[in-house]
Amino acid sequence: MSRASKRTEAHPAYRREDGHTLLEVTLDDVQQLFHSLDPAPFRQKDLDASAEEYIVGAVREIGQRGPLKLVFYLPPDAVASEDARTLPAAVRNYFTYRSRQRGLTLKQTLRRGLGSLVVGMLFLGLCLSLRQLVARSGWGASGQILGEGLLIVGWIALWRPVEIFLYDWWPIREDQRLFAWIARQSVEVRPVSTSS
């Protein structure tokens, strides 16, 4: 059965095959893809940091507009190994795990934002109360300067929670979705072509 294969117009560095954009990685050995110090069983091993960076960077470049197929090329004698057969599950497990990790990070970030918001609001309330006391004290220009300083400091206390709720959580959520999307894509192991 022949497979239709061509370069994509949008990304000429990536080939297309049967409607999938191919993300192709050639390895000398399956273990090359995984973190060498990870003692976990093969299906649960962490990807090597540079392997993850390459896959995630390529997926960001390609985009999530259509189906993707991660194709790992191995020497012909390694393709039949147990590690090669479990490689697709190991890659999917890893990106599912990374998506869950980012989900936990997102919850922690939002919880921290909520805590910061409560503290910031209490501090702002304290500053506004002190400002009113200073305004009634009759200290003149010094009191006015101190009152304005208290107002500014009070609003600055809300800077961090506002930053969390407006900006910080978006990239975490984007990573979570990206990792989950990668985990759902096809993963294949093929022998390295000796004809090239």
SVG drawing of the C-alpha trace seen along z (x, -y; Angstrom):
<svg xmlns="http://www.w3.org/2000/svg" viewBox="-11 -72 33 80">
<polyline fill="none" stroke="black" stroke-width="0.4" points="0.0,0.0 1.6,-3.3 1.2,-6.4 0.7,-9.8 3.6,-12.0 4.3,-15.6 5.7,-18.7 3.2,-21.0 2.8,-24.4 2.6,-26.3 5.6,-24.4 7.9,-23.0 10.1,-21.4 7.3,-19.0 5.9,-16.3 2.2,-15.3 1.0,-11.8 -2.6,-10.6 -3.9,-13.9 -1.5,-14.0 1.4,-16.4 4.5,-14.3 6.8,-15.2 9.7,-12.9 12.5,-12.0 15.4,-9.7 16.9,-7.8 19.8,-5.5 18.1,-3.8 14.7,-4.2 16.4,-5.1 17.8,-8.2 14.3,-9.7 14.0,-9.3 15.6,-10.8 18.5,-8.5 18.2,-8.9 14.5,-8.2 14.1,-4.9 10.4,-4.5 9.1,-1.6 9.6,-2.4 5.9,-3.3 6.1,-5.9 9.5,-7.4 10.0,-11.1 11.1,-12.3 14.6,-13.8 14.2,-17.6 15.7,-18.3 13.3,-15.8 10.3,-17.4 11.5,-20.8 11.9,-19.7 8.5,-18.1 6.6,-20.9 8.5,-23.6 7.7,-21.8 4.0,-21.4 3.8,-25.1 5.4,-25.9 3.0,-23.5 0.0,-24.5 -3.0,-22.4 -5.1,-22.9 -5.1,-19.3 -4.0,-15.8 -0.4,-15.2 1.6,-12.0 4.8,-11.6 7.0,-9.2 10.1,-7.8 12.6,-6.2 14.9,-3.5 17.5,-1.1 15.6,1.9 16.8,4.3 15.5,2.0 12.0,1.6 10.9,5.1 12.1,4.6 9.8,4.4 10.8,0.8 10.0,-0.2 6.6,1.5 5.7,-0.4 7.2,-3.7 3.8,-5.1 2.1,-4.4 5.1,-5.9 5.0,-9.1 1.2,-9.4 1.5,-8.7 4.2,-11.3 2.2,-14.1 -0.9,-13.1 1.1,-13.4 2.6,-16.8 -1.0,-18.0 -2.1,-16.9 1.0,-18.6 0.1,-21.9 -3.5,-21.5 -2.2,-21.2 0.0,-24.2 -3.0,-26.2 -5.0,-25.3 -2.2,-26.3 -1.7,-29.6 -5.4,-30.5 -5.4,-29.6 -2.4,-31.7 -4.1,-34.5 -7.2,-34.3 -5.1,-34.3 -3.1,-37.3 -6.4,-39.1 -7.8,-38.6 -4.5,-39.9 -4.4,-42.7 -8.0,-43.8 -7.4,-43.7 -4.2,-45.7 -6.0,-48.2 -8.8,-48.5 -6.2,-49.2 -4.4,-51.8 -7.7,-53.6 -8.7,-53.6 -5.3,-55.0 -5.6,-57.6 -8.9,-58.8 -7.3,-59.1 -4.4,-61.0 -6.8,-63.3 -8.7,-64.1 -5.5,-64.7 -4.9,-68.2 -1.3,-67.6 -1.6,-69.8 0.7,-69.1 2.5,-66.3 -0.7,-64.6 -1.9,-64.9 1.4,-63.5 1.2,-60.6 -2.5,-60.0 -1.6,-59.8 1.3,-57.5 -1.0,-55.2 -3.5,-55.2 -0.8,-54.3 0.7,-51.6 -2.7,-50.1 -3.4,-49.9 0.1,-48.5 -0.8,-45.6 -3.4,-44.5 -0.8,-44.4 0.1,-40.7 -3.4,-39.3 -4.4,-41.3 -1.4,-40.1 -2.2,-36.5 -5.9,-36.7 -5.2,-38.8 -2.0,-37.3 -0.2,-34.5 -2.8,-31.7 -3.1,-31.9 0.3,-30.4 -0.2,-27.6 -3.6,-26.8 -2.2,-26.9 0.6,-24.4 -2.0,-22.2 -4.1,-22.1 -1.1,-21.7 0.2,-18.7 -3.2,-17.1 -3.5,-17.6 -0.1,-16.0 -1.1,-13.0 -4.1,-12.4 -2.1,-12.4 -0.9,-9.3 2.6,-7.9 4.4,-5.5 7.7,-3.7 9.3,-2.9 12.6,-1.5 15.1,-4.0 15.1,-3.8 18.4,-2.4 17.8,-3.7 18.5,-7.4"/>
</svg>
